[in-house]
Amino acid sequence: MELVKGGRRAESATYTVDEVAVLLGISRGVAYQSVHDGEIPAKRIGRRWVISRAAFSAWLATSDNLPKAG
């Protein structure tokens, strides 16, 4: 998601679970289960889960056990 600030585009600092599912090539359900299980680093804000882009990149670079597609 891109935000517009002062006529310039700025990227959001977070991903949604749906965005992470697409990036990893897994289903939405598997992504939510992986977030719920703590496998994918995420924070709950109200009813939403958000994944920091920085934390996701670090996790992806060091993760040996990526969620299985499903």
N, CA, C and O atoms as a Maestro MAE file, in Angstrom:
{
 s_m_m2io_version
 :::
 2.0.0
}

f_m_ct {
 s_m_title
 :::
 protein
 m_atom[280] {
  # First column is atom index #
  i_m_mmod_type
  r_m_x_coord
  r_m_y_coord
  r_m_z_coord
  i_m_residue_number
  s_m_chain_name
  s_m_pdb_residue_name
  s_m_pdb_atom_name
  i_m_atomic_number
  :::
  1 25 0.847 -1.170 0.000 1 A "MET " " N  " 7
  2 3 0.000 0.000 0.000 1 A "MET " " CA " 6
  3 2 0.892 1.232 0.000 1 A "MET " " C  " 6
  4 15 1.873 1.297 0.741 1 A "MET " " O  " 8
  5 25 0.557 2.184 -0.812 2 A "GLU " " N  " 7
  6 3 1.323 3.422 -0.870 2 A "GLU " " CA " 6
  7 2 0.482 4.564 -0.335 2 A "GLU " " C  " 6
  8 15 -0.716 4.652 -0.605 2 A "GLU " " O  " 8
  9 25 1.107 5.417 0.408 3 A "LEU " " N  " 7
  10 3 0.451 6.610 0.927 3 A "LEU " " CA " 6
  11 2 0.945 7.805 0.147 3 A "LEU " " C  " 6
  12 15 2.080 7.812 -0.329 3 A "LEU " " O  " 8
  13 25 0.109 8.815 0.012 4 A "VAL " " N  " 7
  14 3 0.512 10.026 -0.672 4 A "VAL " " CA " 6
  15 2 0.696 11.114 0.371 4 A "VAL " " C  " 6
  16 15 -0.237 11.452 1.100 4 A "VAL " " O  " 8
  17 25 1.896 11.658 0.439 5 A "LYS " " N  " 7
  18 3 2.214 12.735 1.375 5 A "LYS " " CA " 6
  19 2 2.778 13.902 0.593 5 A "LYS " " C  " 6
  20 15 3.803 13.764 -0.074 5 A "LYS " " O  " 8
  21 25 2.144 15.016 0.662 6 A "GLY " " N  " 7
  22 3 2.640 16.206 -0.011 6 A "GLY " " CA " 6
  23 2 2.877 15.994 -1.491 6 A "GLY " " C  " 6
  24 15 3.822 16.543 -2.058 6 A "GLY " " O  " 8
  25 25 2.020 15.196 -2.124 7 A "GLY " " N  " 7
  26 3 2.172 14.947 -3.553 7 A "GLY " " CA " 6
  27 2 3.192 13.865 -3.887 7 A "GLY " " C  " 6
  28 15 3.369 13.510 -5.052 7 A "GLY " " O  " 8
  29 25 3.869 13.338 -2.853 8 A "ARG " " N  " 7
  30 3 4.860 12.275 -3.064 8 A "ARG " " CA " 6
  31 2 4.332 10.977 -2.493 8 A "ARG " " C  " 6
  32 15 3.604 10.978 -1.500 8 A "ARG " " O  " 8
  33 25 4.695 9.875 -3.116 9 A "ARG " " N  " 7
  34 3 4.258 8.571 -2.622 9 A "ARG " " CA " 6
  35 2 5.223 8.048 -1.579 9 A "ARG " " C  " 6
  36 15 6.441 8.123 -1.745 9 A "ARG " " O  " 8
  37 25 4.668 7.521 -0.505 10 A "ALA " " N  " 7
  38 3 5.468 6.920 0.555 10 A "ALA " " CA " 6
  39 2 4.914 5.525 0.823 10 A "ALA " " C  " 6
  40 15 3.698 5.347 0.891 10 A "ALA " " O  " 8
  41 25 5.787 4.540 0.973 11 A "GLU " " N  " 7
  42 3 5.338 3.186 1.252 11 A "GLU " " CA " 6
  43 2 4.931 3.058 2.707 11 A "GLU " " C  " 6
  44 15 5.491 3.712 3.587 11 A "GLU " " O  " 8
  45 25 3.958 2.215 2.941 12 A "SER " " N  " 7
  46 3 3.545 1.907 4.295 12 A "SER " " CA " 6
  47 2 4.673 1.159 5.000 12 A "SER " " C  " 6
  48 15 5.449 0.456 4.354 12 A "SER " " O  " 8
  49 25 4.767 1.304 6.297 13 A "ALA " " N  " 7
  50 3 5.807 0.625 7.076 13 A "ALA " " CA " 6
  51 2 5.437 -0.816 7.387 13 A "ALA " " C  " 6
  52 15 6.243 -1.574 7.927 13 A "ALA " " O  " 8
  53 25 4.203 -1.188 7.037 14 A "THR " " N  " 7
  54 3 3.736 -2.538 7.364 14 A "THR " " CA " 6
  55 2 3.099 -3.223 6.162 14 A "THR " " C  " 6
  56 15 2.710 -2.587 5.183 14 A "THR " " O  " 8
  57 25 3.010 -4.544 6.278 15 A "TYR " " N  " 7
  58 3 2.254 -5.364 5.339 15 A "TYR " " CA " 6
  59 2 0.997 -5.844 6.042 15 A "TYR " " C  " 6
  60 15 0.947 -5.908 7.271 15 A "TYR " " O  " 8
  61 25 -0.016 -6.179 5.260 16 A "THR " " N  " 7
  62 3 -1.172 -6.888 5.791 16 A "THR " " CA " 6
  63 2 -0.884 -8.380 5.673 16 A "THR " " C  " 6
  64 15 0.055 -8.784 4.987 16 A "THR " " O  " 8
  65 25 -1.688 -9.190 6.340 17 A "VAL " " N  " 7
  66 3 -1.523 -10.640 6.229 17 A "VAL " " CA " 6
  67 2 -1.770 -11.080 4.789 17 A "VAL " " C  " 6
  68 15 -1.085 -11.971 4.286 17 A "VAL " " O  " 8
  69 25 -2.735 -10.469 4.133 18 A "ASP " " N  " 7
  70 3 -3.010 -10.804 2.726 18 A "ASP " " CA " 6
  71 2 -1.808 -10.505 1.835 18 A "ASP " " C  " 6
  72 15 -1.487 -11.295 0.946 18 A "ASP " " O  " 8
  73 25 -1.141 -9.377 2.062 19 A "GLU " " N  " 7
  74 3 0.041 -9.026 1.275 19 A "GLU " " CA " 6
  75 2 1.174 -10.020 1.508 19 A "GLU " " C  " 6
  76 15 1.866 -10.409 0.568 19 A "GLU " " O  " 8
  77 25 1.364 -10.429 2.760 20 A "VAL " " N  " 7
  78 3 2.407 -11.403 3.080 20 A "VAL " " CA " 6
  79 2 2.085 -12.750 2.423 20 A "VAL " " C  " 6
  80 15 2.988 -13.429 1.934 20 A "VAL " " O  " 8
  81 25 0.818 -13.135 2.409 21 A "ALA " " N  " 7
  82 3 0.422 -14.388 1.759 21 A "ALA " " CA " 6
  83 2 0.816 -14.368 0.284 21 A "ALA " " C  " 6
  84 15 1.352 -15.350 -0.228 21 A "ALA " " O  " 8
  85 25 0.555 -13.265 -0.392 22 A "VAL " " N  " 7
  86 3 0.910 -13.144 -1.808 22 A "VAL " " CA " 6
  87 2 2.425 -13.191 -1.982 22 A "VAL " " C  " 6
  88 15 2.927 -13.876 -2.874 22 A "VAL " " O  " 8
  89 25 3.152 -12.468 -1.137 23 A "LEU " " N  " 7
  90 3 4.614 -12.443 -1.242 23 A "LEU " " CA " 6
  91 2 5.222 -13.829 -1.051 23 A "LEU " " C  " 6
  92 15 6.203 -14.175 -1.708 23 A "LEU " " O  " 8
  93 25 4.637 -14.624 -0.146 24 A "LEU " " N  " 7
  94 3 5.162 -15.956 0.133 24 A "LEU " " CA " 6
  95 2 4.575 -17.038 -0.761 24 A "LEU " " C  " 6
  96 15 5.063 -18.169 -0.776 24 A "LEU " " O  " 8
  97 25 3.528 -16.694 -1.506 25 A "GLY " " N  " 7
  98 3 2.892 -17.685 -2.378 25 A "GLY " " CA " 6
  99 2 2.124 -18.735 -1.596 25 A "GLY " " C  " 6
  100 15 2.086 -19.903 -1.984 25 A "GLY " " O  " 8
  101 25 1.505 -18.318 -0.486 26 A "ILE " " N  " 7
  102 3 0.708 -19.228 0.333 26 A "ILE " " CA " 6
  103 2 -0.716 -18.701 0.393 26 A "ILE " " C  " 6
  104 15 -0.985 -17.558 0.024 26 A "ILE " " O  " 8
  105 25 -1.619 -19.544 0.858 27 A "SER " " N  " 7
  106 3 -3.013 -19.113 0.954 27 A "SER " " CA " 6
  107 2 -3.191 -18.141 2.109 27 A "SER " " C  " 6
  108 15 -2.371 -18.069 3.025 27 A "SER " " O  " 8
  109 25 -4.268 -17.411 2.039 28 A "ARG " " N  " 7
  110 3 -4.612 -16.453 3.099 28 A "ARG " " CA " 6
  111 2 -4.776 -17.176 4.433 28 A "ARG " " C  " 6
  112 15 -4.332 -16.689 5.472 28 A "ARG " " O  " 8
  113 25 -5.414 -18.334 4.393 29 A "GLY " " N  " 7
  114 3 -5.637 -19.120 5.613 29 A "GLY " " CA " 6
  115 2 -4.338 -19.581 6.251 29 A "GLY " " C  " 6
  116 15 -4.185 -19.509 7.470 29 A "GLY " " O  " 8
  117 25 -3.402 -20.053 5.436 30 A "VAL " " N  " 7
  118 3 -2.099 -20.485 5.946 30 A "VAL " " CA " 6
  119 2 -1.353 -19.297 6.531 30 A "VAL " " C  " 6
  120 15 -0.696 -19.428 7.564 30 A "VAL " " O  " 8
  121 25 -1.444 -18.145 5.888 31 A "ALA " " N  " 7
  122 3 -0.778 -16.947 6.393 31 A "ALA " " CA " 6
  123 2 -1.346 -16.549 7.748 31 A "ALA " " C  " 6
  124 15 -0.587 -16.257 8.671 31 A "ALA " " O  " 8
  125 25 -2.671 -16.532 7.882 32 A "TYR " " N  " 7
  126 3 -3.277 -16.182 9.165 32 A "TYR " " CA " 6
  127 2 -2.917 -17.195 10.246 32 A "TYR " " C  " 6
  128 15 -2.649 -16.812 11.384 32 A "TYR " " O  " 8
  129 25 -2.906 -18.471 9.909 33 A "GLN " " N  " 7
  130 3 -2.535 -19.493 10.883 33 A "GLN " " CA " 6
  131 2 -1.083 -19.327 11.322 33 A "GLN " " C  " 6
  132 15 -0.766 -19.488 12.501 33 A "GLN " " O  " 8
  133 25 -0.202 -19.005 10.375 34 A "SER " " N  " 7
  134 3 1.217 -18.802 10.680 34 A "SER " " CA " 6
  135 2 1.432 -17.576 11.565 34 A "SER " " C  " 6
  136 15 2.293 -17.584 12.445 34 A "SER " " O  " 8
  137 25 0.647 -16.524 11.332 35 A "VAL " " N  " 7
  138 3 0.701 -15.335 12.188 35 A "VAL " " CA " 6
  139 2 0.199 -15.694 13.584 35 A "VAL " " C  " 6
  140 15 0.830 -15.357 14.585 35 A "VAL " " O  " 8
  141 25 -0.931 -16.374 13.640 36 A "HIS " " N  " 7
  142 3 -1.530 -16.760 14.923 36 A "HIS " " CA " 6
  143 2 -0.589 -17.653 15.722 36 A "HIS " " C  " 6
  144 15 -0.508 -17.522 16.943 36 A "HIS " " O  " 8
  145 25 0.118 -18.555 15.059 37 A "ASP " " N  " 7
  146 3 1.051 -19.481 15.713 37 A "ASP " " CA " 6
  147 2 2.381 -18.831 16.065 37 A "ASP " " C  " 6
  148 15 3.214 -19.452 16.724 37 A "ASP " " O  " 8
  149 25 2.596 -17.572 15.629 38 A "GLY " " N  " 7
  150 3 3.841 -16.875 15.911 38 A "GLY " " CA " 6
  151 2 4.958 -17.216 14.938 38 A "GLY " " C  " 6
  152 15 6.108 -16.823 15.139 38 A "GLY " " O  " 8
  153 25 4.622 -17.941 13.893 39 A "GLU " " N  " 7
  154 3 5.621 -18.334 12.894 39 A "GLU " " CA " 6
  155 2 6.050 -17.137 12.039 39 A "GLU " " C  " 6
  156 15 7.224 -17.001 11.697 39 A "GLU " " O  " 8
  157 25 5.100 -16.278 11.702 40 A "ILE " " N  " 7
  158 3 5.372 -15.038 10.976 40 A "ILE " " CA " 6
  159 2 5.270 -13.911 12.000 40 A "ILE " " C  " 6
  160 15 4.267 -13.818 12.708 40 A "ILE " " O  " 8
  161 25 6.296 -13.044 12.094 41 A "PRO " " N  " 7
  162 3 6.266 -11.976 13.101 41 A "PRO " " CA " 6
  163 2 5.199 -10.939 12.783 41 A "PRO " " C  " 6
  164 15 5.203 -10.340 11.707 41 A "PRO " " O  " 8
  165 25 4.282 -10.731 13.730 42 A "ALA " " N  " 7
  166 3 3.180 -9.791 13.500 42 A "ALA " " CA " 6
  167 2 2.727 -9.199 14.821 42 A "ALA " " C  " 6
  168 15 3.002 -9.745 15.890 42 A "ALA " " O  " 8
  169 25 2.038 -8.088 14.734 43 A "LYS " " N  " 7
  170 3 1.454 -7.415 15.899 43 A "LYS " " CA " 6
  171 2 -0.039 -7.263 15.660 43 A "LYS " " C  " 6
  172 15 -0.477 -7.009 14.538 43 A "LYS " " O  " 8
  173 25 -0.799 -7.416 16.702 44 A "ARG " " N  " 7
  174 3 -2.239 -7.224 16.606 44 A "ARG " " CA " 6
  175 2 -2.556 -5.802 17.048 44 A "ARG " " C  " 6
  176 15 -2.178 -5.380 18.141 44 A "ARG " " O  " 8
  177 25 -3.247 -5.075 16.195 45 A "ILE " " N  " 7
  178 3 -3.691 -3.717 16.501 45 A "ILE " " CA " 6
  179 2 -5.206 -3.720 16.361 45 A "ILE " " C  " 6
  180 15 -5.743 -3.731 15.253 45 A "ILE " " O  " 8
  181 25 -5.880 -3.710 17.492 46 A "GLY " " N  " 7
  182 3 -7.331 -3.850 17.463 46 A "GLY " " CA " 6
  183 2 -7.680 -5.227 16.931 46 A "GLY " " C  " 6
  184 15 -7.270 -6.241 17.495 46 A "GLY " " O  " 8
  185 25 -8.435 -5.261 15.848 47 A "ARG " " N  " 7
  186 3 -8.799 -6.530 15.228 47 A "ARG " " CA " 6
  187 2 -7.899 -6.888 14.051 47 A "ARG " " C  " 6
  188 15 -8.050 -7.952 13.450 47 A "ARG " " O  " 8
  189 25 -6.966 -6.003 13.721 48 A "ARG " " N  " 7
  190 3 -6.086 -6.210 12.561 48 A "ARG " " CA " 6
  191 2 -4.747 -6.765 12.974 48 A "ARG " " C  " 6
  192 15 -4.246 -6.462 14.056 48 A "ARG " " O  " 8
  193 25 -4.166 -7.578 12.115 49 A "TRP " " N  " 7
  194 3 -2.783 -8.017 12.242 49 A "TRP " " CA " 6
  195 2 -1.961 -7.215 11.254 49 A "TRP " " C  " 6
  196 15 -2.359 -7.055 10.100 49 A "TRP " " O  " 8
  197 25 -0.819 -6.709 11.693 50 A "VAL " " N  " 7
  198 3 0.099 -6.008 10.795 50 A "VAL " " CA " 6
  199 2 1.485 -6.620 10.953 50 A "VAL " " C  " 6
  200 15 1.860 -7.072 12.035 50 A "VAL " " O  " 8
  201 25 2.226 -6.625 9.873 51 A "ILE " " N  " 7
  202 3 3.569 -7.187 9.848 51 A "ILE " " CA " 6
  203 2 4.521 -6.081 9.413 51 A "ILE " " C  " 6
  204 15 4.404 -5.546 8.311 51 A "ILE " " O  " 8
  205 25 5.455 -5.748 10.282 52 A "SER " " N  " 7
  206 3 6.455 -4.730 9.957 52 A "SER " " CA " 6
  207 2 7.269 -5.196 8.757 52 A "SER " " C  " 6
  208 15 7.720 -6.340 8.709 52 A "SER " " O  " 8
  209 25 7.454 -4.298 7.784 53 A "ARG " " N  " 7
  210 3 8.266 -4.655 6.609 53 A "ARG " " CA " 6
  211 2 9.682 -5.031 7.025 53 A "ARG " " C  " 6
  212 15 10.256 -5.980 6.492 53 A "ARG " " O  " 8
  213 25 10.246 -4.287 7.980 54 A "ALA " " N  " 7
  214 3 11.613 -4.565 8.439 54 A "ALA " " CA " 6
  215 2 11.684 -5.920 9.136 54 A "ALA " " C  " 6
  216 15 12.597 -6.703 8.877 54 A "ALA " " O  " 8
  217 25 10.722 -6.202 10.022 55 A "ALA " " N  " 7
  218 3 10.712 -7.483 10.735 55 A "ALA " " CA " 6
  219 2 10.481 -8.632 9.766 55 A "ALA " " C  " 6
  220 15 11.094 -9.691 9.902 55 A "ALA " " O  " 8
  221 25 9.597 -8.432 8.784 56 A "PHE " " N  " 7
  222 3 9.324 -9.478 7.799 56 A "PHE " " CA " 6
  223 2 10.571 -9.770 6.971 56 A "PHE " " C  " 6
  224 15 10.900 -10.933 6.734 56 A "PHE " " O  " 8
  225 25 11.261 -8.731 6.534 57 A "SER " " N  " 7
  226 3 12.483 -8.926 5.735 57 A "SER " " CA " 6
  227 2 13.544 -9.662 6.537 57 A "SER " " C  " 6
  228 15 14.199 -10.567 6.019 57 A "SER " " O  " 8
  229 25 13.720 -9.279 7.802 58 A "ALA " " N  " 7
  230 3 14.706 -9.946 8.656 58 A "ALA " " CA " 6
  231 2 14.318 -11.401 8.895 58 A "ALA " " C  " 6
  232 15 15.167 -12.291 8.844 58 A "ALA " " O  " 8
  233 25 13.037 -11.639 9.156 59 A "TRP " " N  " 7
  234 3 12.542 -12.999 9.373 59 A "TRP " " CA " 6
  235 2 12.747 -13.845 8.116 59 A "TRP " " C  " 6
  236 15 13.194 -14.989 8.196 59 A "TRP " " O  " 8
  237 25 12.420 -13.281 6.972 60 A "LEU " " N  " 7
  238 3 12.552 -14.004 5.708 60 A "LEU " " CA " 6
  239 2 14.010 -14.353 5.421 60 A "LEU " " C  " 6
  240 15 14.302 -15.436 4.915 60 A "LEU " " O  " 8
  241 25 14.920 -13.441 5.741 61 A "ALA " " N  " 7
  242 3 16.346 -13.667 5.482 61 A "ALA " " CA " 6
  243 2 16.931 -14.756 6.372 61 A "ALA " " C  " 6
  244 15 17.904 -15.408 5.994 61 A "ALA " " O  " 8
  245 25 16.344 -14.959 7.556 62 A "THR " " N  " 7
  246 3 16.913 -15.916 8.496 62 A "THR " " CA " 6
  247 2 16.047 -17.144 8.724 62 A "THR " " C  " 6
  248 15 16.450 -18.056 9.446 62 A "THR " " O  " 8
  249 25 14.863 -17.185 8.121 63 A "SER " " N  " 7
  250 3 13.929 -18.270 8.380 63 A "SER " " CA " 6
  251 2 14.281 -19.524 7.602 63 A "SER " " C  " 6
  252 15 14.463 -19.496 6.385 63 A "SER " " O  " 8
  253 25 14.372 -20.625 8.337 64 A "ASP " " N  " 7
  254 3 14.604 -21.931 7.718 64 A "ASP " " CA " 6
  255 2 13.309 -22.677 7.463 64 A "ASP " " C  " 6
  256 15 13.257 -23.565 6.612 64 A "ASP " " O  " 8
  257 25 12.267 -22.323 8.192 65 A "ASN " " N  " 7
  258 3 11.003 -23.059 8.119 65 A "ASN " " CA " 6
  259 2 9.874 -22.148 7.667 65 A "ASN " " C  " 6
  260 15 9.046 -21.733 8.477 65 A "ASN " " O  " 8
  261 25 9.837 -21.838 6.383 66 A "LEU " " N  " 7
  262 3 8.757 -21.021 5.850 66 A "LEU " " CA " 6
  263 2 7.472 -21.813 5.865 66 A "LEU " " C  " 6
  264 15 7.505 -23.038 5.740 66 A "LEU " " O  " 8
  265 25 6.319 -21.138 6.016 67 A "PRO " " N  " 7
  266 3 5.035 -21.844 5.997 67 A "PRO " " CA " 6
  267 2 4.863 -22.596 4.680 67 A "PRO " " C  " 6
  268 15 5.312 -22.147 3.626 67 A "PRO " " O  " 8
  269 25 4.217 -23.727 4.764 68 A "LYS " " N  " 7
  270 3 3.954 -24.543 3.578 68 A "LYS " " CA " 6
  271 2 2.715 -24.021 2.865 68 A "LYS " " C  " 6
  272 15 1.736 -23.633 3.503 68 A "LYS " " O  " 8
  273 25 2.766 -24.015 1.546 69 A "ALA " " N  " 7
  274 3 1.623 -23.560 0.749 69 A "ALA " " CA " 6
  275 2 0.434 -24.466 1.027 69 A "ALA " " C  " 6
  276 15 0.576 -25.664 1.271 69 A "ALA " " O  " 8
  277 25 -0.746 -23.852 0.984 70 A "GLY " " N  " 7
  278 3 -1.909 -24.689 1.223 70 A "GLY " " CA " 6
  279 2 -3.181 -23.975 0.959 70 A "GLY " " C  " 6
  280 15 -4.257 -24.552 1.116 70 A "GLY " " O  " 8
  :::
 }
 m_bond[279] {
  # First column is bond index #
  i_m_from
  i_m_to
  i_m_order
  :::
  1 1 2 1
  2 2 3 1
  3 3 4 2
  4 3 5 1
  5 5 6 1
  6 6 7 1
  7 7 8 2
  8 7 9 1
  9 9 10 1
  10 10 11 1
  11 11 12 2
  12 11 13 1
  13 13 14 1
  14 14 15 1
  15 15 16 2
  16 15 17 1
  17 17 18 1
  18 18 19 1
  19 19 20 2
  20 19 21 1
  21 21 22 1
  22 22 23 1
  23 23 24 2
  24 23 25 1
  25 25 26 1
  26 26 27 1
  27 27 28 2
  28 27 29 1
  29 29 30 1
  30 30 31 1
  31 31 32 2
  32 31 33 1
  33 33 34 1
  34 34 35 1
  35 35 36 2
  36 35 37 1
  37 37 38 1
  38 38 39 1
  39 39 40 2
  40 39 41 1
  41 41 42 1
  42 42 43 1
  43 43 44 2
  44 43 45 1
  45 45 46 1
  46 46 47 1
  47 47 48 2
  48 47 49 1
  49 49 50 1
  50 50 51 1
  51 51 52 2
  52 51 53 1
  53 53 54 1
  54 54 55 1
  55 55 56 2
  56 55 57 1
  57 57 58 1
  58 58 59 1
  59 59 60 2
  60 59 61 1
  61 61 62 1
  62 62 63 1
  63 63 64 2
  64 63 65 1
  65 65 66 1
  66 66 67 1
  67 67 68 2
  68 67 69 1
  69 69 70 1
  70 70 71 1
  71 71 72 2
  72 71 73 1
  73 73 74 1
  74 74 75 1
  75 75 76 2
  76 75 77 1
  77 77 78 1
  78 78 79 1
  79 79 80 2
  80 79 81 1
  81 81 82 1
  82 82 83 1
  83 83 84 2
  84 83 85 1
  85 85 86 1
  86 86 87 1
  87 87 88 2
  88 87 89 1
  89 89 90 1
  90 90 91 1
  91 91 92 2
  92 91 93 1
  93 93 94 1
  94 94 95 1
  95 95 96 2
  96 95 97 1
  97 97 98 1
  98 98 99 1
  99 99 100 2
  100 99 101 1
  101 101 102 1
  102 102 103 1
  103 103 104 2
  104 103 105 1
  105 105 106 1
  106 106 107 1
  107 107 108 2
  108 107 109 1
  109 109 110 1
  110 110 111 1
  111 111 112 2
  112 111 113 1
  113 113 114 1
  114 114 115 1
  115 115 116 2
  116 115 117 1
  117 117 118 1
  118 118 119 1
  119 119 120 2
  120 119 121 1
  121 121 122 1
  122 122 123 1
  123 123 124 2
  124 123 125 1
  125 125 126 1
  126 126 127 1
  127 127 128 2
  128 127 129 1
  129 129 130 1
  130 130 131 1
  131 131 132 2
  132 131 133 1
  133 133 134 1
  134 134 135 1
  135 135 136 2
  136 135 137 1
  137 137 138 1
  138 138 139 1
  139 139 140 2
  140 139 141 1
  141 141 142 1
  142 142 143 1
  143 143 144 2
  144 143 145 1
  145 145 146 1
  146 146 147 1
  147 147 148 2
  148 147 149 1
  149 149 150 1
  150 150 151 1
  151 151 152 2
  152 151 153 1
  153 153 154 1
  154 154 155 1
  155 155 156 2
  156 155 157 1
  157 157 158 1
  158 158 159 1
  159 159 160 2
  160 159 161 1
  161 161 162 1
  162 162 163 1
  163 163 164 2
  164 163 165 1
  165 165 166 1
  166 166 167 1
  167 167 168 2
  168 167 169 1
  169 169 170 1
  170 170 171 1
  171 171 172 2
  172 171 173 1
  173 173 174 1
  174 174 175 1
  175 175 176 2
  176 175 177 1
  177 177 178 1
  178 178 179 1
  179 179 180 2
  180 179 181 1
  181 181 182 1
  182 182 183 1
  183 183 184 2
  184 183 185 1
  185 185 186 1
  186 186 187 1
  187 187 188 2
  188 187 189 1
  189 189 190 1
  190 190 191 1
  191 191 192 2
  192 191 193 1
  193 193 194 1
  194 194 195 1
  195 195 196 2
  196 195 197 1
  197 197 198 1
  198 198 199 1
  199 199 200 2
  200 199 201 1
  201 201 202 1
  202 202 203 1
  203 203 204 2
  204 203 205 1
  205 205 206 1
  206 206 207 1
  207 207 208 2
  208 207 209 1
  209 209 210 1
  210 210 211 1
  211 211 212 2
  212 211 213 1
  213 213 214 1
  214 214 215 1
  215 215 216 2
  216 215 217 1
  217 217 218 1
  218 218 219 1
  219 219 220 2
  220 219 221 1
  221 221 222 1
  222 222 223 1
  223 223 224 2
  224 223 225 1
  225 225 226 1
  226 226 227 1
  227 227 228 2
  228 227 229 1
  229 229 230 1
  230 230 231 1
  231 231 232 2
  232 231 233 1
  233 233 234 1
  234 234 235 1
  235 235 236 2
  236 235 237 1
  237 237 238 1
  238 238 239 1
  239 239 240 2
  240 239 241 1
  241 241 242 1
  242 242 243 1
  243 243 244 2
  244 243 245 1
  245 245 246 1
  246 246 247 1
  247 247 248 2
  248 247 249 1
  249 249 250 1
  250 250 251 1
  251 251 252 2
  252 251 253 1
  253 253 254 1
  254 254 255 1
  255 255 256 2
  256 255 257 1
  257 257 258 1
  258 258 259 1
  259 259 260 2
  260 259 261 1
  261 261 262 1
  262 262 263 1
  263 263 264 2
  264 263 265 1
  265 265 266 1
  266 266 267 1
  267 267 268 2
  268 267 269 1
  269 269 270 1
  270 270 271 1
  271 271 272 2
  272 271 273 1
  273 273 274 1
  274 274 275 1
  275 275 276 2
  276 275 277 1
  277 277 278 1
  278 278 279 1
  279 279 280 2
  :::
 }
}
